[in-house]
Amino acid sequence: MDSLALILEAFDPVAERSLLDIGCGSGTLARALAARGATVTGIDPNPAAVAAARHAVPTGRFAVAGAEALPFASASFDGAIVLNALHHVPDAPAALAEAARIVRPGAAILVIEPLAEGSYFTALRLIEDEITVRRAAQAALAAAIAAGRFACQRDITFARRESFASVDEFLRRVLAVDPARAEAVRDRRAQIEAILSDVAESDPERGFALVQPLRAQVLRNRP
């Protein structure tokens, strides 16, 4: 099981669906969806990421915006995806409310979030400790479901295993997500190497591997 497989299953058939990628980054997911015939719109608060997404997906529509205030009319999408992004949003409850607003009644919102556990998370904590924001994202999801804003159609936890040929490759991956981590990477290089030595799994083909558990929830917007 992986994130893309879950997304394709949740929105099957993807072709011709109008989907919003909330926190689209440089457009990796948007490109995969567009290649399968979806009409893709993406938002991200980072202008450089949005520019990269526009280049990657010329047929898509992209905007610089935060998830708490989406610049779209209510009930204008067939579904929304929040992939590894909710914990980066300063106001997760507001972001979930906006996602509910912009999808059509009964449409799905798929949220996939990394949990505060696993060897990848352990290694990342030396660079950026996300334990508080990851737990806050899970709490916001639980509160929205408990309040009846959504019906949770599916709730699954799975593991993403990523292999790296070197410490430098791992650090490039970490910095691609957030270049602001550069100072921590530089100052804590020796500690990072020590942690990786302790928690990483051996990968005979590449070098080492890290595991990150993720939780995926398919939410149905209330009619």
N, C-alpha and C positions, 0 to 999 in steps of 0.2 A: 504494500500500500504506500502511495506517495501523495503529495499535495495535489498535483495536477490530475491524477486519476480520480481523487475525491471530488475535485471541482467539476470535471467532465461528467461524473456520475450524478452529481447534485443538480446539474443544469441540462441533463440529457433530454432532448437533443440540443446541442449548443448552437448549431447553425441557425442563423437569422435571429437569435435572441439578442436583445439589447442588454448588455451587462456592464456594470460599473465596477471598476477595479479601484478600491479605496486604498491609497498608499501604494501607488503603482510603481514607484521607483523608476528604474530606467526602462521599464516596459517589457520585462521578460515574460511575465504572465500574459500581458495584453497581446504580445506577439503570438503566443501559443494559441490563445483563444481566437484571434483574428484569422489565423491559419486554418482554423476549423469552421470558419464561416460566421462567427459571432460579430455583432456590431459592438465595438468596444469603446468605452469611454474610461479615462483614467484621471485621477487627481493625486497630487502630491504637494506638500508644502515647499519642497525643494525645487527652485526654478531650474537648476542644472539637470536634475533627474527628469523633470518634465520635458526639457529640450531633448534629452537622450531618448525618451520614450517616443516623442514625435518622430525622431529620425528612425527609430526601430520599427515603428508601426505607422507608416504614412496614411493608412486608411482609418486610423483611430482618431478619436477626439480627446484632447488632453487639456487640463487646466491646472494652474497653480492655485491650490486651495487646501485648507485644513479640513479634516474629517468632521469637525464640530459644526461647520457651516458650509454645506455643499451648495454650489451655485447652480442648482437644477430645480426644475418644477417638481412638485409632489407627484407621486405615482407615475414617474416617467421612465422607469426601467423594469425589465423582466427579472432582474436579480442583481445582487451586489455581492462582492467578494472582499473580505478583509484578510489578506494573507500576511502573517507575521508583522502586522502593523498596529494592532489595537493598543499594545503596550507602549507604543511610542507616542500615542495621542495624549495630550495633557488632560483632557476631559473625556474619558472613555464612555461614561453614560450619555453625554451629549452626542458623541459619535454614533452610538447605537440608535439613539432617537432619530438622528438624521438619516441613517441607513433605512430605518423603518419608514420614514417619510417619503423617500424618493423611489422606493420600489412599489409596485402595484399590489393591491390587496391579495393576500395569499401567496405572494412571490417569496422565493427563498433568499435568505442572506446567509452566506457561508463564512464563518469566522474560523480561521486556523491560527492558533497561537502557540508559541514555544512555552513550555512549562519551566518552572524554576528548579530544574533537576537535570541530571545527565552529565556525561563527561564534557560535552561541548559547553554547557552552561558553566561548569566548574572552571574550565579554562578561561572562558570569557569574563568571569567575575573579577579577575585581576586587572582587566582592561576597563570594563564597565560593569558595575554591579547592578544587574537588572532585577534583583529579587523583589524589590518593592513594586516596581511598575508591572512586572509579570503577574504578581499576585493580585494587584489592583485590577488588572484587565479581567482576570477570572472572576473576581468579586462583582465587577460591573455586569458581566454576562449572567451570573447567577441571580443578581438582583433584578435584571430586566425580565428574565424568565419567570421568577417568582411573582413579579408584579403583574404578569399576564400580558406584557407587551408583545411577547413572542410565544409561539409553541415550538418546543425543541423536537424536531423530527428525528434527528440522529445526533449521537454524542459518542465519539470514538477517539481513543488515544493510540497513537502509533509512533514509531521511532524513525527518525531520519539519520542515516549513517553516512557521514562524509569522510572521504579519504583524502589525505594530503601527502605530497611527496617530501615536504620539508616544513620546518617551522615558518620559514618565510612565506610559503604558499598559504598557510593558515592565517598568518598576519595580513596578507594581502586581502584575503576573503573578509576578515574582520574590518579592515579599513574601507573596503568597498561599500560596506553597509553604512558606515559613518566615519568620514575622514577626520572628524574632531577627536577620534581616539588616538591620533598619531602620537601625541605627547606621552600618553600612558604606555603605548607600545614601546616607545623609545626608552622610557625610564625604567620599565619593568621587564625588559627582555629576558634577563637571567631568571627571574621568578617564573615567567611564562614558560620558559624551556623546562624548568624543573617540574612544574605542574603537569605539563604535557607528558613528560617522562613517567609521571606517576599514574595518570588517568587514561592515557590513550591506549587503544588496542593496536596490536601489531597488524599491519596490512602487508603481506608478502609482495604484492604487486606494486604498491605505491609508497609505503613507508609507515604511516600510522592512520588510524581512523578515530573519529569522535562521534558520539551518539547524542542526539537531541530529541527527547520526547516532545511530541506536539499533540495538542488537543483540537479536534475539529468538531464544530457544532453547526448543524444545518438548522437554521431558525426559519420558521414560517411567519411572515407578517400577518398579524390579525386582520381579518376583513373589516 
